[in-house]
Amino acid sequence: MQSHDVLPVNWQAQTAQLHGRDYQLSALFANDERALHGVYAIYAVFFQAQEQDLQLLRLPLSASSTSFPSITAIFPGAAWYEREIHDLFGLSPAGHPDLRPLVLHHARGVFPLRKDAGAAIPPEGEAFPVPRASGEGLFETPVGPIHAGIIEPGHFRFTQAGENVLHLEARLFYTHRGVEKAMEGRTVSQALHGVERVCGACSVTHAMAFCQAIEALCRQEIPPRAAMLRLIACELERLYNHLGDMGNLCAGVGFHAGVSIGSRLKEDCQRWNERLTGHRFLRSWITPGGVSRDINDKDQQELLQFLGQLKEKVKNFIDLLAGHDALSQRTETTGILPHKAALELGVVGPAARASGVDIDLRRDLPYGAYQALQPHIPVRKEGDVAARLFLRADEAQESLLLLSKALRQLPPGPMQTPIPPLPPPGSALGWAESPRGGEFIWLQIDSSGHLSRLFLRSASYPNWMAVPLTVPGNIIPDFPLINKSFELCYACLDR
C-alpha cells in the first residue's frame, strides 16, 4: 500500500488521475489531528483490482480551516462520505452538490468526532429538506422508518406516476450509535469486543479487518494454522449468510417453501458455529495474533461430513429456485443495477459482481490463508434481482468447496502468537471480504497504546447508495424484492 500527503490545491487533480487509471474510491473519512499535528486530516482509500494496489491519500487541513475540495464530481461515490464528514467534523466539502444532513438528521452546530466535542445533546435544526416532484398524476408514498416486520429502521419516499416508481429518496442512519466515538480511548481488546458487535451478520469480517490492522501496525505474522482457521471462520460466516439471504428473498414473492429451506440450512450452519466457538455468530474466535480456539480432530472430521451432506442440500435448493416460474418472473429484469453505476459508486460484493464488476478482496488483495487457497470468483452480468440471488448461490457452493479444502489442508502448529507492545503513535489499515463485500478498518493508536480513532467502512455503506438507483421503472411491490436482493445491513451503515 502506498501512502502520501496531498496539498488542498492538488487534491482534485490527484484523485482525478487515479480515477483515470480505474481506481475505485473505497473509503473517505476525516480525523481530528490538532493535538498531534495541529491539523484536521481527510483520508481517502483508493483500490485498483487489476493491479492489486491500494493508495491512501492524506489531505491535511490547517486547524483554522473548515473547508476542503469536494471530489464528488470525480467519484460520485464520495457524496455520502463527504456529507458524513460535514455532519461529524464540521468540515465542509466545497462544491458538493447536496450537503443535506446524512448521519445527524436534525442536529446543528455540534460535531461529535472532534476531540473537543462535549457530551451536550445537540440542538435540533430546521426540518429535513426533502426534494419534491410535482405534476399531474404524480404522488408520493412514504414507507418507514418503522416497518411491519422486525427489521431495522429506514425511511423510503417513493414518487410515483400510477404504479410506476419515478424516484426513490432513502433516508437512513436512524440507528447511529456513535460507535466510532465510543472507540476513542479503548484498549485493543475493548475495541475488538465493540467492533464485533457493530452488527450480527458480519462479526467475523469486522474482527478480521480489525485484527489485521493491529497486526500490520505491529508487523506481526500469525501462524499458518491460525491463518487457515481464520479462513474457515470467514467462509462459515459467508455460507450461513448466503443461505439465509437466499431464503429471505423468497419471502418477497410468497414462496414459503424457499423461505423454510433457507432458514433450515442457515440454522444447521449456525448450530455448527456454536459447536466450534460457543457462539452462533462466531464471535470472539478471531483475536490479534491468531484465533482463540482450535478445531479438534473429531470436529474436523464431523464438519467435513456435514459439509458433504450440505452440498447436496444446497444443490437441491438452487435447483428448486431455478425451476420456480413465479420467482423467475418476479426477479428477472427487476431492480437492475447498471455496470457503470456500480463502478462509479464503488459498489462491492455480490451486488457488484452480479453487475459484471469482477472484484473480491480475497483474490485482489489476498490476506491470510487466501494467499495460498484462492477462491473462484463467480461473476454475472444481468445486474437484476435474479443475478444477485443466483450469484449468492454460486458463492455458497464455492464456500463449501473452500471449507472442505481448508479443513483437509489444516496445517499443524500453534493457533496464536503473542502480539508485541504496540509501537509509538501510528496508524494502519485492515481489510476483509464480508458476505456483502469488501470492508476496510483504519485505526490510529496513541502513545499509551489506546485507540485515538477508528473508522469502519462496511460493505453496506457504498451499496446502500446504489439501492435507490435500481427502483425507478419498477413498482412498489417490487421494492421488498430489490431491497432483499442487496441484503444490506442498517447497523453496519449507521454505526
C-alpha positions in Angstrom: 0.0 0.0 0.0 1.3 3.4 -1.0 0.6 6.4 1.3 1.3 10.1 0.9 0.1 13.6 1.7 -1.6 15.8 -0.8 -1.9 19.6 -0.7 -5.5 21.0 -1.0 -4.7 22.7 -4.2 -3.8 19.3 -5.7 -6.5 17.2 -4.1 -8.9 17.1 -7.0 -6.2 16.7 -9.7 -4.6 13.8 -7.8 -7.9 12.0 -7.3 -8.9 12.6 -10.9 -5.6 11.0 -12.0 -6.5 7.9 -10.0 -10.0 7.9 -11.5 -8.5 7.9 -15.0 -6.4 4.8 -14.0 -9.6 2.9 -13.0 -9.1 3.2 -9.2 -12.2 2.8 -7.1 -12.9 5.0 -4.1 -13.1 2.5 -1.2 -13.3 4.9 1.7 -13.2 8.6 2.6 -13.0 9.8 6.2 -11.7 12.5 8.5 -9.6 12.7 11.6 -9.0 15.4 14.2 -5.2 15.6 14.5 -5.0 19.0 16.0 -3.3 17.7 19.2 -0.8 15.6 17.2 0.0 17.8 14.2 -2.1 20.9 14.5 -4.4 19.9 11.6 -7.6 18.1 10.6 -6.9 15.4 8.0 -9.0 13.9 5.3 -8.1 10.4 4.3 -9.1 8.6 1.0 -8.5 4.9 0.2 -8.4 4.0 -3.5 -8.3 0.5 -4.8 -7.3 -0.9 -8.2 -8.3 -4.6 -8.5 -6.4 -5.5 -11.7 -3.1 -4.0 -10.3 -3.9 -5.3 -6.8 -2.9 -1.8 -5.5 -4.1 0.4 -2.6 -3.4 4.1 -2.4 -4.0 6.0 0.8 -4.0 9.8 0.3 -4.0 12.2 3.3 -5.2 15.8 2.9 -4.0 17.9 5.9 -6.1 21.0 6.7 -5.0 23.8 9.0 -6.8 23.9 12.3 -8.4 27.2 11.3 -9.7 25.8 8.0 -13.2 24.1 7.8 -13.3 23.6 4.1 -11.8 21.1 1.6 -12.3 20.5 -2.1 -15.1 18.0 -2.9 -14.4 15.1 -5.2 -18.0 14.0 -5.7 -17.9 15.3 -9.3 -15.0 12.9 -9.9 -16.1 10.0 -7.8 -19.9 10.1 -7.3 -19.5 7.5 -4.5 -17.8 10.2 -2.4 -21.1 12.0 -1.9 -22.2 10.3 1.3 -18.7 10.2 2.8 -18.3 13.9 2.4 -21.8 14.6 3.9 -20.8 12.4 6.8 -17.6 14.3 7.3 -19.6 17.5 7.2 -22.0 16.2 9.9 -19.5 14.7 12.3 -16.5 17.1 11.9 -18.0 20.3 10.6 -15.6 20.3 7.7 -17.3 21.5 4.5 -16.7 19.9 1.1 -16.6 22.9 -1.2 -18.5 22.3 -4.4 -20.6 19.4 -3.0 -24.0 19.2 -4.9 -26.1 18.1 -1.9 -25.0 18.9 1.7 -28.2 17.9 3.4 -27.6 16.2 6.8 -26.8 12.5 6.5 -25.9 11.0 9.8 -27.3 13.6 12.2 -30.7 14.3 10.8 -31.6 17.4 12.8 -28.6 18.4 14.9 -26.7 21.6 14.1 -23.5 23.1 15.4 -22.2 20.1 17.4 -19.5 18.0 15.7 -19.2 14.8 17.8 -16.0 13.4 16.3 -13.9 16.4 17.1 -11.7 15.7 20.0 -13.0 18.7 22.0 -16.7 17.8 21.4 -18.6 17.8 24.7 -21.3 15.5 25.9 -24.1 18.0 25.4 -27.1 16.9 23.4 -27.0 18.8 20.1 -29.8 21.2 19.4 -32.3 20.4 16.7 -32.1 22.4 13.5 -34.7 23.0 10.8 -36.8 20.3 9.3 -35.0 17.8 7.0 -35.4 19.1 3.4 -36.9 16.5 1.1 -36.9 17.0 -2.7 -40.5 17.2 -4.1 -41.8 16.2 -7.5 -44.9 18.0 -8.8 -47.2 17.5 -11.8 -50.4 16.0 -12.9 -50.8 12.4 -11.7 -47.7 12.4 -9.5 -48.0 11.4 -5.9 -45.7 10.3 -3.0 -45.8 7.2 -0.9 -43.8 7.3 2.4 -42.7 4.0 3.9 -41.0 3.7 7.3 -38.9 4.3 9.2 -40.9 1.9 11.4 -41.9 -1.2 9.4 -44.3 -4.0 9.8 -41.6 -6.7 10.3 -38.9 -6.9 13.0 -36.3 -5.1 10.8 -34.1 -2.1 11.2 -35.4 1.4 10.5 -35.1 3.3 7.2 -37.4 5.8 5.6 -38.2 5.4 1.9 -40.2 8.0 0.0 -41.4 6.9 -3.4 -42.5 9.3 -6.1 -44.9 7.6 -8.5 -46.9 8.1 -11.7 -49.6 5.5 -11.4 -47.9 2.3 -10.2 -44.5 3.1 -11.7 -41.9 4.5 -9.4 -40.1 7.6 -10.8 -37.8 8.3 -7.9 -36.8 6.9 -4.5 -35.5 9.0 -1.7 -33.9 6.9 1.0 -33.1 8.3 4.5 -31.1 6.1 6.8 -28.8 6.4 9.9 -31.7 6.1 12.3 -29.6 3.6 14.3 -26.5 5.8 14.5 -25.0 4.9 17.9 -21.7 6.8 17.9 -19.7 3.6 17.6 -16.6 5.3 16.3 -16.7 7.9 19.1 -17.1 5.2 21.6 -13.9 3.5 20.4 -11.8 6.5 21.4 -9.6 5.7 24.4 -10.3 2.0 24.3 -7.7 -0.7 24.6 -7.3 -3.2 21.7 -9.3 -5.9 23.4 -12.1 -3.5 24.4 -12.2 -2.2 20.8 -12.4 -5.7 19.3 -15.3 -6.5 21.6 -17.1 -3.5 20.3 -16.2 -3.9 16.6 -17.5 -7.5 16.6 -20.9 -6.1 17.8 -21.4 -3.3 15.2 -23.8 -5.8 13.7 -24.5 -9.5 13.9 -24.2 -10.8 10.4 -20.6 -9.6 9.8 -19.0 -10.2 13.2 -16.1 -12.3 11.8 -15.3 -9.9 9.0 -15.2 -6.9 11.4 -12.9 -8.9 13.7 -10.7 -10.0 10.7 -10.2 -6.5 9.4 -9.6 -5.1 12.8 -7.0 -7.7 13.8 -5.2 -7.5 10.5 -4.9 -3.7 11.1 -3.4 -4.3 14.5 -1.0 -6.9 13.2 0.0 -4.6 10.3 0.8 -1.9 12.9 3.0 -4.4 14.9 4.4 -6.0 11.7 3.3 -9.3 13.3 2.8 -12.6 11.2 0.4 -15.2 12.5 0.9 -19.0 12.5 -0.2 -20.9 9.3 -2.7 -22.9 11.3 -4.3 -19.7 12.7 -4.5 -18.2 9.2 -6.3 -21.3 7.9 -8.7 -21.3 10.9 -9.5 -17.7 10.2 -10.3 -18.6 6.6 -12.7 -21.3 7.9 -14.4 -18.7 10.2 -14.8 -16.3 7.3 -16.3 -18.9 4.9 -18.6 -20.3 7.6 -19.9 -16.7 8.1 -20.3 -16.3 4.3 -22.1 -19.6 4.0 -24.8 -19.1 6.6 -25.4 -15.6 5.4 -25.8 -16.5 1.8 -28.1 -19.5 2.6 -30.3 -17.3 4.8 -30.4 -14.5 2.3 -31.5 -16.8 -0.5 -34.4 -17.9 1.7 -35.2 -14.4 2.8 -35.6 -13.3 -0.8 -38.2 -16.0 -1.4 -40.4 -14.2 1.1 -40.8 -11.3 -1.3 -42.7 -13.5 -3.8 -44.6 -15.5 -1.2 -42.5 -18.7 -1.9 -42.8 -20.1 1.6 -41.0 -23.4 0.8 -37.9 -21.4 -0.2 -38.1 -19.4 3.0 -38.3 -22.5 5.1 -35.5 -24.3 3.4 -33.2 -21.3 3.5 -33.9 -20.8 7.2 -33.3 -24.5 8.0 -30.0 -24.6 6.2 -28.9 -21.4 7.9 -29.9 -22.9 11.2 -27.8 -26.0 10.6 -24.8 -23.9 9.8 -25.2 -21.7 12.9 -25.5 -24.7 15.2 -22.1 -25.8 13.9 -20.8 -22.2 14.5 -21.9 -22.6 18.1 -20.3 -26.0 18.5 -17.0 -24.8 17.2 -16.8 -21.5 19.0 -19.6 -21.3 21.6 -21.3 -18.5 19.6 -23.8 -18.7 16.7 -22.2 -15.6 15.1 -18.7 -16.9 15.7 -17.8 -14.0 17.9 -14.5 -14.0 19.9 -12.9 -16.6 17.7 -10.6 -14.2 15.8 -8.2 -12.3 18.1 -5.0 -10.3 17.5 -2.2 -12.8 16.7 -4.5 -15.7 15.6 -7.6 -17.4 17.0 -8.8 -18.1 20.5 -10.0 -21.7 19.9 -8.7 -24.7 17.9 -10.6 -27.3 16.0 -10.0 -30.9 17.3 -9.8 -33.9 15.1 -13.3 -35.1 15.9 -14.9 -31.8 15.0 -12.8 -31.6 11.9 -13.9 -34.9 10.5 -17.6 -34.4 11.5 -17.6 -30.9 10.0 -16.3 -32.4 6.7 -19.1 -34.9 6.8 -21.7 -32.2 7.5 -20.4 -30.1 4.6 -20.6 -33.1 2.2 -24.3 -33.6 3.2 -25.0 -29.8 3.0 -23.5 -29.6 -0.5 -26.3 -31.9 -1.8 -29.0 -30.0 0.1 -27.7 -26.6 -1.3 -27.7 -28.0 -4.9 -31.3 -29.2 -4.5 -32.3 -25.8 -3.0 -30.7 -24.0 -6.0 -32.5 -26.3 -8.4 -35.8 -25.6 -6.7 -35.2 -21.8 -7.0 -34.1 -22.0 -10.6 -37.2 -24.0 -11.6 -39.8 -21.8 -9.8 -41.6 -19.8 -12.6 -43.1 -17.2 -10.3 -39.7 -16.5 -8.7 -38.2 -16.1 -12.2 -41.0 -13.8 -13.4 -40.7 -11.5 -10.4 -36.8 -11.4 -10.2 -35.6 -11.3 -13.8 -35.2 -7.7 -15.2 -36.3 -6.4 -11.8 -34.1 -3.8 -9.9 -31.3 -3.6 -12.5 -28.1 -2.0 -11.3 -26.1 -0.9 -14.4 -22.5 -1.9 -14.6 -21.3 1.7 -14.9 -23.3 2.9 -11.9 -21.9 0.0 -9.8 -18.4 1.1 -10.8 -18.9 4.9 -10.2 -20.5 4.3 -6.7 -17.8 1.8 -5.7 -20.4 -1.0 -5.1 -18.8 -4.1 -3.7 -19.6 -7.8 -3.1 -22.4 -9.8 -4.7 -24.2 -6.6 -5.7 -21.1 -5.6 -7.8 -20.3 -9.0 -9.1 -23.9 -9.5 -10.2 -23.5 -6.4 -12.4 -20.3 -7.5 -14.0 -17.8 -5.8 -11.7 -15.2 -8.5 -11.1 -13.9 -7.5 -7.6 -13.2 -9.5 -4.5 -10.6 -8.7 -1.8 -9.9 -12.4 -1.1 -8.3 -12.5 -4.6 -7.4 -8.9 -5.4 -5.8 -8.0 -2.1 -5.2 -11.6 -0.7 -4.8 -11.8 3.0 -4.1 -14.7 5.4 -4.7 -18.1 4.0 -6.4 -16.7 1.0 -2.9 -16.1 -0.4 -2.5 -19.9 -0.8 -6.1 -21.0 -1.1 -7.7 -18.6 -3.5 -11.4 -18.9 -4.3 -13.0 -18.9 -7.7 -15.0 -15.6 -8.0 -18.3 -16.0 -9.8 -19.5 -13.0 -11.8 -22.8 -12.4 -13.6 -23.7 -9.5 -15.9 -27.5 -9.0 -15.8 -27.5 -6.8 -12.6 -31.0 -7.7 -11.7 -32.6 -9.4 -8.6 -32.2 -12.8 -10.1 -28.5 -12.2 -10.8 -27.9 -11.2 -7.2 -29.8 -14.2 -5.9 -28.0 -16.8 -8.0 -24.6 -15.2 -7.6 -25.1 -15.8 -3.8 -26.0 -19.4 -4.7 -22.7 -19.7 -6.8 -20.7 -18.3 -3.9 -22.4 -20.6 -1.3 -21.2 -23.6 -3.4 -17.7 -22.1 -3.6 -17.6 -21.6 0.2 -18.5 -25.2 0.7 -15.6 -26.2 -1.6 -13.2 -23.8 0.2 -14.2 -25.0 3.6 -13.6 -28.7 2.6 -10.1 -27.8 1.2 -9.2 -25.7 4.2 -10.2 -28.5 6.7 -8.2 -31.1 4.7 -5.2 -28.8 4.4 -5.2 -27.6 8.0 -1.6 -27.4 9.0 -0.2 -28.4 12.4 1.2 -25.8 14.8 0.1 -23.1 17.2 -3.2 -21.2 16.8 -1.8 -17.9 18.1 1.3 -15.9 18.5 1.7 -13.1 21.1 1.2 -9.6 19.9 4.2 -7.4 20.9 3.6 -4.0 22.5 2.1 -1.5 20.1 4.7 0.9 18.6 4.6 4.6 19.3 1.7 6.6 17.8 0.8 5.1 14.5 -2.0 4.0 12.2 -2.8 1.1 10.0 -5.4 -0.2 7.5 -7.0 -3.6 7.6 -9.5 -5.2 5.2 -11.5 -8.3 4.6 -14.3 -9.6 2.3 -17.6 -10.0 4.1 -20.7 -11.8 2.7 -21.8 -8.4 1.5 -18.5 -7.3 0.0 -15.1 -5.7 0.9 -14.7 -3.9 4.2 -12.0 -1.6 5.5 -11.0 -0.6 9.0 -8.5 2.2 9.6 -7.3 2.8 13.2 -4.9 5.1 15.0 -3.1 4.3 18.2 -2.0 7.0 20.7 1.2 6.9 22.8 -0.5 4.9 25.6 -1.5 2.1 23.3 -5.2 3.1 23.2 -7.2 3.8 20.2 -7.5 7.5 19.3 -9.5 6.9 16.1 -11.3 4.0 14.4 -13.1 4.2 11.1 -15.1 1.3 9.8 -16.4 1.2 6.3 -18.6 -1.8 5.9 -19.7 -3.3 2.6 -23.2 -1.9 3.2 -22.0 1.7 3.1 -21.3 2.0 -0.7 -24.0 -0.5 -1.6 -26.8 1.5 0.1 -26.0 4.4 -2.2 -26.9 2.2 -5.2 -30.2 0.9 -4.0 -32.3 3.9 -4.9 -30.9 3.8 -8.5 -32.4 0.3 -9.0 -36.0 1.2 -8.2 -37.3 3.7 -10.8 -39.1 1.9 -13.6 -40.4 -0.8 -11.2 -43.5 -0.9 -9.0 -43.7 -0.6 -5.2 -44.4 -4.3 -4.6 -41.0 -5.0 -6.3 -39.1 -2.9 -3.7 -39.0 -5.6 -1.0 -37.5 -7.9 -3.6 -35.0 -5.4 -4.7 -34.0 -4.4 -1.2 -33.7 -8.0 -0.1 -31.5 -8.9 -3.1 -28.9 -6.4 -1.8 -29.4 -7.8 1.7 -27.7 -4.8 3.3 -27.2 -4.0 7.0 -28.5 -0.8 8.5 -26.4 -1.2 11.7 -23.2 -1.5 9.8 -24.0 1.6 7.7 -25.2 3.7 10.6 -22.6 2.7 13.2 
